[in-house]
Amino acid sequence: MKKNSSLLQRLTGLLLLVTSMFWNSIQAQAEEKIGARALQQIEALKTEKASRSATERKLDSQFVFELKRSRGQTFAAGVTTLRPEITRESDGRILVDIKGAVTPGLLDRIVKGGGDVIHSSPRFKTVRAKVKLEQLESLASLPEVNFIQRAAQAMTQTGSSNSEGDLTHGAALARNAFNVTGRGVKVGVLSDSVESLLLSQGNGNLGNVTVLPGQAGVGIGEGTAMLEIIHDLAPEAELYFATAVISDASFAENILNLRSNGCQIIVDDIFYFNEPPFQDGIIAQAVNAVTADGALYVSSAGNSGSTKYGTSGTWEGDFVDSGQTLPGFGGKIHSFGVTNYNLILQNGGYGVDLFWADPAGASTNDYDLYLLDSSGNVVGFSNNPQTGSQDPYERIHSALAGFRIVVVKSSGAERFLRVHALGGRLQFTAGGATLGHSAATNSLSVAAVNALNSFPAAFNSANTVETFSSDGPRRILFHADGSPITPGNLSSSGGYLRLKPDIAAADGVMTSVPGFIPFFGTSAAAPHAAAIAALMWSFNPSLNADQIRTALINTALDIEGVGFDANAGAGIVMAGPALAALDTFPVFVGGSTIVEESCPNNALDPGETVTFALTLTNVGFAATTNLVATLLNTGGVSMASAPQNYGVVTANGGTQTRTFSFLVTRPLQNCFERVAGIKV
């Protein structure tokens, strides 16, 4: 099965190459500007946008579209190819996120109108609810409501058994050499669900897991697969779980809840599409809160590809006026360079996002997003108004290969932009696929490296990251409160860069969870890094999170070129070197045995001369050189023997034995504890 998976990846890579060549040939013949038909349709959509009432302007543009369709009204003259993007639940209702003050009146209005409150968060000023379409205008009319949008979507970073990462990261060897198991360390996992938890526990791949009340989640059980990986590498760590897929606000609250339950290490593999790239959003703020409180936070870097490997679905850059304007309202069409659109080379199965450099919840510059088919018709749009209380964000939920992404600045200032075809590839790309809470300052962002390319041997410097693994860096332009880092400069030269991802770890590993045999993606990589951190904290509980983080980064196996890079960060985390970095002398007393005594009774008697053999074990990952042990003349002994030269002791468990003699001058208790005080 593992060989077949590796072959599949190679074939996929070949297919991507052929696809790229195909689309490059098409691009050479592509028109540079937007066609007249598309311009007319975009203008009609802008006319409709300008006609919306005050209540309608507080609704997602797709809700306005659906409401007018349901009433038999024409939405935009001449636009007949739009695809509805409203996903209804089985009962016909719609999942929404309501932004604004969470008041009893709002919650009561939701329920009385036939809706259900799924989750409410006064702290993060958000309500996730399931409502009827006809409720939307009534809810939007409330003064406490700022905006009602389609529910923010989340995705996991995917792509009897034991993780291959146990060997490729050297964790099995390190557990034996350093005598660590993760005992005493609490690790919290956030993912979709713990589906198959009982199955995993029944087949011996998991022990006890504390699931926070009501937070088992729904989904295919990726959380269970993550828990199995941690258990494989750190078998005695205490495991906790909470779902991250109820809503983005619930995710943020569960980060805080795991910390309040004592979790020292928290790891997740969830990404919300609406997480702001240029500012720490509510999830990143929760990460910042728990790391400030002493926790180590580990997160998957994402599976959005990289410019290096030609797999990126991300473009970032400053707005450039193409010179094409729309009649009537005069919107400016952005130029991507060669063309005034960005071509989707591979299906963006999760849609297209547009962000720009305004603070979250306070955007005053109005940008719109359109999707054209190959015939030049508008088939998708998102044109919410940005009037000071909305996010700088537009989203189209699905996109196909061959579609063209068009960005229009309706009004306001030129800004730094981000276009992302989720799960797809773009013609024009730029680095910086990693974003959101994984790119928080103290979040340990983890890229993926295929363990099957090394197993059963350990990783080496020839390994490379998966071609789908998200690259960095991440440009940050705003503080968490929305104030600019570089006032007056919100362009590609403003703010600062966070070097992400931080490290890399294994994916392509086996679990016993259905659907994760094997388990690919940065979702699999993050728990490997978290488990190694648990071994380190178990080895030395007095350490703090910053020391753990520093050791993981400083001892990482350098790959993808010399030094830190945008694909692998510092390199692959390795258990042995990381643990060895915590101990100045990685040489343990392996055993001591009395080999001769003047009064043979296997006891230490006053006045007796004793000779014992001391064995030293090198648990480090390099051979010792000129290692000398000296018996100290303390603890009730005299006539200590001369220093004993152990010389070269091989790495990874090598041993050497030497003898020492001494005279017992007074009775000793726990003699061997005293003798073990040898200086080496």
RASULKA-V952909 format. One record per backbone hydrogen bond with DSSP energy under -0.5 kcal/mol. NH is the residue of the N-H (numbers start at 1). CO is the residue of the C=O. If there is no record, write none. Layout:
{{NH & CO} {NH & CO}}
This chain:
{{5 & 1} {6 & 2} {7 & 3} {8 & 4} {9 & 5} {10 & 6} {11 & 7} {12 & 8} {13 & 9} {14 & 10} {15 & 11} {16 & 12} {17 & 13} {18 & 14} {19 & 15} {20 & 16} {21 & 17} {22 & 18} {23 & 19} {24 & 20} {25 & 21} {26 & 22} {27 & 23} {28 & 24} {29 & 26} {30 & 27} {39 & 35} {40 & 36} {41 & 37} {42 & 38} {43 & 39} {44 & 40} {45 & 41} {46 & 42} {47 & 43} {48 & 44} {49 & 45} {50 & 46} {51 & 47} {51 & 48} {52 & 49} {57 & 53} {58 & 55} {59 & 56} {60 & 148} {63 & 60} {64 & 60} {65 & 61} {66 & 62} {67 & 63} {68 & 64} {69 & 65} {70 & 66} {71 & 67} {72 & 69} {73 & 68} {79 & 76} {80 & 78} {83 & 379} {84 & 82} {87 & 85} {88 & 86} {89 & 93} {92 & 89} {94 & 131} {95 & 87} {96 & 129} {97 & 149} {98 & 127} {99 & 97} {99 & 147} {100 & 125} {101 & 144} {103 & 101} {107 & 103} {108 & 104} {109 & 105} {110 & 106} {111 & 107} {112 & 108} {113 & 109} {114 & 111} {115 & 110} {116 & 130} {118 & 116} {118 & 128} {119 & 128} {121 & 126} {125 & 121} {126 & 121} {127 & 98} {128 & 119} {129 & 96} {129 & 127} {130 & 116} {131 & 94} {131 & 129} {135 & 132} {136 & 132} {136 & 133} {139 & 135} {140 & 136} {141 & 137} {142 & 139} {145 & 142} {146 & 99} {146 & 144} {147 & 99} {148 & 58} {149 & 97} {151 & 95} {155 & 271} {157 & 269} {158 & 156} {159 & 520} {166 & 163} {167 & 164} {168 & 164} {169 & 165} {170 & 167} {171 & 165} {171 & 166} {172 & 166} {174 & 170} {175 & 171} {176 & 172} {177 & 173} {178 & 174} {179 & 175} {180 & 175} {184 & 236} {185 & 182} {187 & 185} {187 & 238} {188 & 265} {189 & 240} {190 & 267} {191 & 242} {194 & 216} {197 & 194} {200 & 196} {201 & 197} {202 & 198} {203 & 199} {204 & 201} {205 & 200} {206 & 200} {210 & 239} {211 & 209} {212 & 210} {212 & 241} {215 & 212} {218 & 192} {223 & 193} {224 & 193} {225 & 221} {226 & 222} {227 & 223} {228 & 224} {229 & 225} {230 & 226} {231 & 227} {232 & 228} {233 & 229} {234 & 230} {236 & 181} {237 & 181} {237 & 234} {238 & 185} {239 & 208} {239 & 237} {240 & 187} {241 & 210} {242 & 189} {243 & 215} {244 & 191} {251 & 247} {252 & 248} {253 & 249} {254 & 250} {255 & 251} {256 & 252} {257 & 253} {258 & 254} {259 & 255} {260 & 256} {261 & 257} {262 & 259} {263 & 258} {264 & 186} {265 & 186} {266 & 296} {267 & 188} {268 & 298} {269 & 190} {271 & 155} {273 & 153} {275 & 272} {281 & 279} {285 & 281} {286 & 282} {287 & 283} {288 & 284} {289 & 285} {290 & 286} {291 & 287} {292 & 288} {293 & 289} {294 & 291} {295 & 290} {296 & 264} {297 & 295} {297 & 442} {298 & 266} {299 & 444} {300 & 268} {301 & 446} {305 & 468} {306 & 467} {310 & 307} {311 & 306} {312 & 306} {313 & 304} {315 & 419} {317 & 417} {319 & 415} {322 & 320} {322 & 333} {325 & 323} {326 & 331} {329 & 327} {330 & 326} {332 & 409} {333 & 324} {334 & 407} {335 & 320} {336 & 334} {336 & 339} {338 & 336} {340 & 32} {342 & 405} {343 & 341} {344 & 403} {345 & 343} {345 & 425} {346 & 425} {348 & 399} {349 & 347} {350 & 422} {351 & 348} {352 & 396} {353 & 420} {354 & 394} {355 & 418} {356 & 392} {357 & 416} {358 & 356} {362 & 359} {363 & 390} {366 & 411} {367 & 365} {368 & 408} {369 & 382} {370 & 406} {371 & 380} {372 & 404} {373 & 377} {376 & 373} {379 & 371} {379 & 377} {380 & 371} {382 & 369} {387 & 385} {388 & 363} {390 & 363} {393 & 391} {394 & 354} {396 & 352} {399 & 348} {402 & 344} {403 & 400} {404 & 372} {405 & 342} {406 & 370} {406 & 404} {408 & 368} {409 & 332} {410 & 366} {410 & 408} {411 & 366} {416 & 490} {417 & 317} {418 & 355} {419 & 315} {420 & 353} {421 & 313} {422 & 351} {422 & 420} {424 & 421} {425 & 346} {426 & 312} {427 & 343} {429 & 427} {430 & 314} {432 & 472} {434 & 471} {438 & 435} {439 & 436} {440 & 437} {443 & 440} {444 & 297} {445 & 443} {446 & 299} {447 & 445} {447 & 503} {449 & 505} {450 & 464} {451 & 507} {453 & 450} {454 & 451} {455 & 451} {457 & 454} {459 & 168} {463 & 460} {466 & 448} {469 & 466} {470 & 302} {471 & 305} {472 & 566} {473 & 498} {474 & 498} {475 & 473} {476 & 496} {477 & 278} {478 & 278} {479 & 483} {482 & 479} {485 & 477} {486 & 477} {489 & 486} {494 & 491} {496 & 476} {498 & 474} {499 & 497} {500 & 498} {502 & 445} {503 & 445} {504 & 571} {505 & 447} {507 & 449} {508 & 519} {509 & 519} {511 & 516} {516 & 513} {517 & 518} {518 & 509} {519 & 509} {520 & 518} {523 & 157} {524 & 521} {525 & 521} {526 & 522} {527 & 523} {528 & 524} {528 & 525} {529 & 525} {530 & 526} {531 & 527} {532 & 528} {533 & 529} {534 & 530} {535 & 531} {536 & 532} {537 & 533} {538 & 534} {539 & 535} {540 & 536} {543 & 540} {548 & 544} {549 & 545} {550 & 546} {551 & 547} {552 & 548} {553 & 549} {554 & 550} {555 & 551} {556 & 553} {557 & 572} {558 & 556} {560 & 463} {565 & 569} {569 & 565} {570 & 502} {571 & 568} {572 & 557} {573 & 504} {575 & 169} {576 & 169} {578 & 574} {579 & 575} {580 & 576} {581 & 577} {582 & 579} {583 & 580} {586 & 584} {587 & 585} {588 & 617} {590 & 588} {590 & 615} {591 & 615} {593 & 613} {595 & 611} {596 & 611} {598 & 609} {601 & 599} {605 & 603} {607 & 664} {608 & 605} {610 & 608} {610 & 662} {611 & 596} {612 & 660} {613 & 593} {614 & 658} {615 & 591} {615 & 613} {616 & 614} {616 & 656} {617 & 588} {618 & 654} {619 & 586} {619 & 617} {620 & 586} {624 & 649} {627 & 647} {629 & 644} {630 & 679} {632 & 630} {634 & 632} {638 & 663} {641 & 661} {644 & 629} {645 & 643} {646 & 627} {646 & 644} {647 & 627} {649 & 647} {650 & 648} {652 & 620} {653 & 618} {654 & 618} {654 & 650} {656 & 616} {658 & 614} {660 & 612} {662 & 610} {663 & 638} {664 & 608} {665 & 636} {665 & 663} {666 & 636} {673 & 670} {674 & 670} {675 & 671} {676 & 672} {677 & 674} {678 & 675} {679 & 630} {680 & 678}}
